[in-house]
Amino acid sequence: MLALTRDDWDVTEPAPAFGPVDLVLHAAAWTDVDGAEAEPQEAAAVNVGGTQHAAELGAPLVTFSTDYVFDGRKRTPYLESDAPNPQSAYGRTKLHAEAAAGEDAWIVRTSWLFGWTSRNFLLTMLALGADRDEVAVVDDQRGSPTFVGHLAKAVRELVELPHGVWHVAADGDCTWAEFAEAIFEEAGLDCRVRRISTADLGRPAARPAYSVLRSERDGPPRLPHWRDGLRDCLARLP
Ligand SMILES: NC(=O)c1ccc[n+]([C@@H]2O[C@H](COP(=O)([O-])OP(=O)(O)OC[C@H]3O[C@@H](n4cnc5c(N)ncnc54)[C@H](OP(=O)(O)O)[C@@H]3O)[C@@H](O)[C@H]2O)c1
């Protein structure tokens, strides 16, 4: 296995020579959702150009897409056959990236990722919760927080299944505020959650109010409930 960082390959450029590759897992992306509003071309260079360059390697490709390709107006789970209608520059780049991946790719649409590395909502809440009595968290966006450990197992199953778009997210759903409360409860942190609205937060990019993903395809990988993902992730933290 060859695990590459940005230092090894800036995906806005064609890939350096690696030799033969059996499978590409393409997770590099511009993920600054608000920043993409101000710099949409730079975001597209990474997300669309990067995916095209990954596809040009000519190996079977798994690429990761997002619930933000949907507008969030539904109140029942989004299926693969639902029409995307991204409301943000980031969502638009990811939708174009799906097209750039080509017909012979597994396009994994997932949501609200958290894990034990990098920056994510779980790690942010753990840091804030250890430091403050109260945090304000948005309570009018509903999705499925997905533990990357569970997603990785699902991707292993997915590569035995046909190509195309697959919705792969944790079971269950919640708002960000409910997720924050669960984090504090599971981590034993004494911190209150003040529920606020998306409008209160006033972020540059629009987010879908509802973006629960479910699969209508035959035999999709099934992930555990997000709360099990939270417990499993907390157990992996140092
Ligand atoms: N986070 C979510 O909630 C979520 C939800 C749905 C789908 N996704 C998708 O899942 C995938 C992984 O997301 P993530 O949350 O793990 O993202 P992340 O933590 O922001 O990681 C993205 C990675 O891409 C690298 N990268 C950025 N620009 C690059 C470039 N030009 N060349 C090479 N590498 C570059 C970053 O490197 P540096 O560390 O050096 O910047 C970082 O290692 C992405 O496709 C994302 O769109 C994420």
The ligand as an SDF file (V2000), in Angstrom:
LIG
                    3D

 48 52  0  0  0  0  0  0  0  0999 V2000
  -15.5030   15.9470    6.4040 N   0  0  0  0  0  0  0  0  0  0  0  0
  -16.7280   15.6180    6.0570 C   0  0  0  0  0  0  0  0  0  0  0  0
  -17.6850   15.7900    6.8380 O   0  0  0  0  0  0  0  0  0  0  0  0
  -17.0180   15.0360    4.7050 C   0  0  0  0  0  0  0  0  0  0  0  0
  -18.3440   14.7030    4.4070 C   0  0  0  0  0  0  0  0  0  0  0  0
  -18.6080   14.1250    3.1670 C   0  0  0  0  0  0  0  0  0  0  0  0
  -17.5890   13.8950    2.2720 C   0  0  0  0  0  0  0  0  0  0  0  0
  -16.3220   14.2800    2.5750 N   0  0  0  0  0  0  0  0  0  0  0  0
  -15.2850   14.0210    1.5800 C   0  0  0  0  0  0  0  0  0  0  0  0
  -14.4230   13.0270    2.1120 O   0  0  0  0  0  0  0  0  0  0  0  0
  -13.0810   13.2470    1.6360 C   0  0  0  0  0  0  0  0  0  0  0  0
  -12.1450   13.3780    2.8110 C   0  0  0  0  0  0  0  0  0  0  0  0
  -12.5800   14.4780    3.6030 O   0  0  0  0  0  0  0  0  0  0  0  0
  -11.8820   14.8530    4.9790 P   0  0  0  0  0  0  0  0  0  0  0  0
  -12.9220   15.4350    5.8570 O   0  0  0  0  0  0  0  0  0  0  0  0
  -11.0280   13.7080    5.4520 O   0  0  0  0  0  0  0  0  0  0  0  0
  -10.9550   16.0190    4.5090 O   0  0  0  0  0  0  0  0  0  0  0  0
   -9.6940   16.7020    5.2300 P   0  0  0  0  0  0  0  0  0  0  0  0
   -9.5640   16.2410    6.6480 O   0  0  0  0  0  0  0  0  0  0  0  0
   -9.8050   18.1500    4.9280 O   0  0  0  0  0  0  0  0  0  0  0  0
   -8.4930   16.0610    4.4160 O   0  0  0  0  0  0  0  0  0  0  0  0
   -8.3160   16.3900    3.0770 C   0  0  0  0  0  0  0  0  0  0  0  0
   -6.9350   15.9930    2.6990 C   0  0  0  0  0  0  0  0  0  0  0  0
   -6.7150   16.4350    1.3500 O   0  0  0  0  0  0  0  0  0  0  0  0
   -5.4300   17.0120    1.3060 C   0  0  0  0  0  0  0  0  0  0  0  0
   -5.3240   17.9760    0.2200 N   0  0  0  0  0  0  0  0  0  0  0  0
   -5.9330   19.1710    0.0930 C   0  0  0  0  0  0  0  0  0  0  0  0
   -5.5560   19.7680   -1.0490 N   0  0  0  0  0  0  0  0  0  0  0  0
   -4.6820   18.9180   -1.6620 C   0  0  0  0  0  0  0  0  0  0  0  0
   -3.9390   18.9630   -2.8690 C   0  0  0  0  0  0  0  0  0  0  0  0
   -4.0090   20.0140   -3.6940 N   0  0  0  0  0  0  0  0  0  0  0  0
   -3.1490   17.9080   -3.1840 N   0  0  0  0  0  0  0  0  0  0  0  0
   -3.0600   16.8420   -2.3530 C   0  0  0  0  0  0  0  0  0  0  0  0
   -3.7260   16.7370   -1.2010 N   0  0  0  0  0  0  0  0  0  0  0  0
   -4.5320   17.7720   -0.8620 C   0  0  0  0  0  0  0  0  0  0  0  0
   -5.2360   17.6780    2.6480 C   0  0  0  0  0  0  0  0  0  0  0  0
   -3.8760   17.8840    2.8680 O   0  0  0  0  0  0  0  0  0  0  0  0
   -3.3620   18.9970    3.9180 P   0  0  0  0  0  0  0  0  0  0  0  0
   -3.6220   18.3900    5.2710 O   0  0  0  0  0  0  0  0  0  0  0  0
   -1.9270   19.1480    3.5680 O   0  0  0  0  0  0  0  0  0  0  0  0
   -4.1820   20.2320    3.6760 O   0  0  0  0  0  0  0  0  0  0  0  0
   -5.8450   16.6320    3.5720 C   0  0  0  0  0  0  0  0  0  0  0  0
   -4.8950   15.6480    3.9040 O   0  0  0  0  0  0  0  0  0  0  0  0
  -13.1630   14.5030    0.7550 C   0  0  0  0  0  0  0  0  0  0  0  0
  -13.3680   14.1110   -0.5760 O   0  0  0  0  0  0  0  0  0  0  0  0
  -14.4090   15.2130    1.2640 C   0  0  0  0  0  0  0  0  0  0  0  0
  -14.9790   16.0370    0.2790 O   0  0  0  0  0  0  0  0  0  0  0  0
  -16.0120   14.8280    3.7720 C   0  0  0  0  0  0  0  0  0  0  0  0
  1  2  1  0
  2  3  2  0
  2  4  1  0
  4  5  1  0
  4 48  2  0
  5  6  2  0
  6  7  1  0
  7  8  2  0
  8  9  1  0
  8 48  1  0
  9 10  1  0
  9 46  1  0
 10 11  1  0
 11 12  1  0
 11 44  1  0
 12 13  1  0
 13 14  1  0
 14 15  2  0
 14 16  1  0
 14 17  1  0
 17 18  1  0
 18 19  2  0
 18 20  1  0
 18 21  1  0
 21 22  1  0
 22 23  1  0
 23 24  1  0
 23 42  1  0
 24 25  1  0
 25 26  1  0
 25 36  1  0
 26 27  1  0
 26 35  1  0
 27 28  2  0
 28 29  1  0
 29 30  1  0
 29 35  2  0
 30 31  1  0
 30 32  2  0
 32 33  1  0
 33 34  2  0
 34 35  1  0
 36 37  1  0
 36 42  1  0
 37 38  1  0
 38 39  2  0
 38 40  1  0
 38 41  1  0
 42 43  1  0
 44 45  1  0
 44 46  1  0
 46 47  1  0
M  CHG  2   8   1  16  -1
M  END
$$$$
